[in-house]
Amino acid sequence: MAEYDTYISGDFKDMAEDVEIVTVIRDLTPGKKKYNSMYAKVRVSKDEKKYSNTLRVRLGRGQLVDKVCSVDVIEIVNVIPPGL
């Protein structure tokens, strides 16, 4: 079980659930590669037990939302075009 965090620009109550979105997530799992950020296609749920990974949500200025969510990381997206 991995732990991630992400930032959202709007209100937490308006956050989309159970739909595929592409967003930046940051890996919080203990170890050498902690805080590695990546673009990923994910599915988020406000129910912390629905998916196997934990997601901590932060608002635009970094305030941590009290509610812990769960996330299903579908795939890591390479947003840098090949050859650059």
N, C-alpha and C positions, 0 to 999 in steps of 0.2 A: 504494500500500500504506500503510494507516494503522496507527498503533500505539496501543493502549489498555492501561489497567490496570483491575483490579477487585479487590474484597475478597471473601474467602470466610470463613465462620464456622467451618467444620470443617477436617478434614485434607485436604491436597491430594490424597492417594491416593484419597480417597472422592469427589472431584469428579466430577459427572456429565459424560459425554462424548456428543457427537453427538445430543443432544436439545435441543429448543427450551426455553429458559428466559428469564424476564424478570429482568434484573439492572441494576445501575448500572454503567456503564462510564465511564471518564475518558479523554478524548482526549489523547494525548501527542505527536501529530504536531507538528513545529516550525511556528511561525507565530503570528499574533496571537491566535488563538482556542485557544491551548494550555491544557490543564487544564479544558476545558469538560466538565462531567459531565452525563450523560443516562440516562434509563431506556431500555433497548432490549431487544428480543427477539433473542436471539443463539443460536448453535450453537457450542460450544467443542470443540476437540480438543487433546489433549496432544501430538499430532504437529505440530510447528511449520510443516510444509510443506503440510498438508492444506487449509487455507483461506488466502486471500490476505492477511488482516490479522493482525498480531502482537498477542498478549495477554500481558501480564505480570500474574501473580497475586500478590496480597498476602494474608497471613493476618490474622486479626482485629486484631492490634496493629500492623500495618503492615510486618511482616517480609516481604521480597521472596523469593519462591520462586525457586530457581536455574533451574528448568526453564521455558523459554519455550514458550508455547502459541500456537495459532492460533485465530482467531475469525471467524465469518461473521455480520455484523450484518444481520439479516433486516429489521427495521424499528425506527424510533425510536418509543417509546410515550409518548403524552401522558397522564401520570397525574393532571394537574390537571383537574378537571371544567370544561367550558366555562362561562363566566359568572362565574368567580371572579377 
